[in-house]
Amino acid sequence: MLTHPQFDPIAVQIGPLAIHWYGLMYLLAFVMFLWFGRLRIRQPHVAAQGWQARDLDDMLFYGVLGVILGGRLGYVLFYKPSYYLANPLDLFKVWEGGMAFHGGFLGVVVAMWLFGRARQRSWLQVTDFIAPMVPCGLAAGRLGNFINGELWGRPTDVPWGMVFPQAGDGIARHPSQLYQFAGEGVALFVLLWLFARKPRPVGAVSGAFLAGYGFFRFIAEFAREPDSYLGLLALNLSMGQLLSLPMIAAGIAMMAWAYRRAPAPSSGA
């Protein structure tokens, strides 16, 4: 049985300025987005669409706003609406935690729609471009969760079970943050990057991301401890699983729609 290392949540302290590991994970996510984005621009079929490095900088600005605003509002609406209705000023206490991926995802969707309008590009062209880079940010976020010792897994007797002192019960649990790092982070990145290396119909890469993320998140939730104030819901599923099922369905439908609309290959002379 392992014990969580209990990392100091503050990575760097300079006088009154404290830089937290979780903040550094966000910074790492943004850096990886720019780095892999530049690699993606060099792919011939992407370069042919007119994407340039300056697009990445503007896209990142829109995306950061979408992640922060959407993630916070999603947490409030999906997980603790009654609490924040009674304590509305706590909505702004983002330093106390409380971000939801599904809300952040919706925030990014809106942000990319606004970016596309500003650049006169379709929403799906934008989302197809960014989809392969998004898992890098997800991986960084899950590492931040592990460092903080939060969002731990369900009790287990597997050899790599880990005691999280923050749970306060001394029970070995799945290190589900690392499962999610490996699934919706590393594995999803590799699959999407390989899939997007070749030209795909508009909407196909976005659909692959939706279905892939939904699948990996749904599976990981079997090992993740449900939120104590929600528990398991309909069909004995967690809120994360119930929110992931529509993503899987939408992703599969989007891919089918994209390939159905794709022009048929020419038969030649």
Buried (B, 14 or more C-beta within 10 A) or exposed (E): EEEBEEEEBEBEEEEEEEEBBBBBBBEBBBEBBBEBBEEBBEBEEBEEEEBEEEBBEEBBEBBBBBBBBBBBBBBBBBBBEEBBEEEEEBBEEEEEEBBBBBBBBBBBBBBBBBBBEEBEBEBBBBBBBBBBBBBBBBBBBBBBBBBBBBBBBBEBEEEEBBBBEEBEEEBBBBBBBBBBBBBBBBBBBEBBBEBBEEEBBBBBBBBBBBBBBBBBBBBBBBBBBBBEEEEEEEEEBBBBBBBBBEBBEBBBEBBEBBEEEBEEEEEEE
